[in-house]
C-alpha cells in the first residue's frame, strides 16, 4: 500500500525514529519494512508501532 498523498517518506521515517525510537527500513522510497517478528512481535510493541504510524501519517 502506498503512503498517503502528500507524505514525505524520508521526513516521516525520521520523525518515527526521533519521536518514537522506531527504525523503519525503506526500499526505493516506496516500500517500508517494519520488523515486528520474534521478540519484537509482542502486543505492546505492535500497539506502539501502530500508534506511532497513526501519529505521523494520520
One Martini backbone bead per residue (centre of mass of N, CA, C, O) as a GRO file, in nm:
protein
   58
    1UNK     BB    1   0.095   0.037   0.025
    2UNK     BB    2   0.080   0.352  -0.014
    3UNK     BB    3   0.127   0.649   0.067
    4UNK     BB    4  -0.002   0.917   0.143
    5UNK     BB    5  -0.070   1.197   0.019
    6UNK     BB    6   0.196   1.427   0.100
    7UNK     BB    7   0.411   1.229   0.203
    8UNK     BB    8   0.726   1.233   0.352
    9UNK     BB    9   0.911   0.964   0.393
   10UNK     BB   10   1.173   1.067   0.527
   11UNK     BB   11   1.037   1.243   0.746
   12UNK     BB   12   0.869   1.018   0.874
   13UNK     BB   13   1.105   0.833   0.953
   14UNK     BB   14   1.249   1.042   1.130
   15UNK     BB   15   1.017   1.084   1.332
   16UNK     BB   16   0.993   0.791   1.425
   17UNK     BB   17   1.277   0.791   1.546
   18UNK     BB   18   1.277   1.044   1.736
   19UNK     BB   19   0.984   1.000   1.887
   20UNK     BB   20   0.975   0.644   1.887
   21UNK     BB   21   1.224   0.459   1.820
   22UNK     BB   22   1.178   0.394   1.504
   23UNK     BB   23   1.295   0.168   1.257
   24UNK     BB   24   1.254   0.213   0.906
   25UNK     BB   25   1.261   0.047   0.628
   26UNK     BB   26   1.372   0.110   0.282
   27UNK     BB   27   1.250   0.076  -0.065
   28UNK     BB   28   1.282   0.307  -0.300
   29UNK     BB   29   1.070   0.493  -0.131
   30UNK     BB   30   0.800   0.275  -0.133
   31UNK     BB   31   0.896   0.064   0.086
   32UNK     BB   32   0.822  -0.067   0.399
   33UNK     BB   33   1.002  -0.202   0.685
   34UNK     BB   34   0.859  -0.384   0.957
   35UNK     BB   35   1.006  -0.524   1.252
   36UNK     BB   36   0.768  -0.779   1.386
   37UNK     BB   37   0.955  -1.015   1.515
   38UNK     BB   38   0.955  -1.216   1.752
   39UNK     BB   39   1.018  -1.030   2.027
   40UNK     BB   40   0.877  -0.777   1.873
   41UNK     BB   41   0.570  -0.922   1.864
   42UNK     BB   42   0.452  -0.780   2.083
   43UNK     BB   43   0.171  -0.618   2.157
   44UNK     BB   44   0.305  -0.347   2.255
   45UNK     BB   45   0.479  -0.303   1.998
   46UNK     BB   46   0.254  -0.295   1.791
   47UNK     BB   47   0.095  -0.064   1.922
   48UNK     BB   48   0.319   0.148   1.904
   49UNK     BB   49   0.347   0.142   1.597
   50UNK     BB   50   0.057   0.221   1.524
   51UNK     BB   51   0.052   0.491   1.678
   52UNK     BB   52   0.290   0.621   1.531
   53UNK     BB   53   0.175   0.606   1.245
   54UNK     BB   54  -0.075   0.775   1.309
   55UNK     BB   55   0.077   1.034   1.399
   56UNK     BB   56   0.240   1.069   1.123
   57UNK     BB   57   0.005   0.992   0.897
   58UNK     BB   58  -0.301   1.055   0.986
   0.00000   0.00000   0.00000
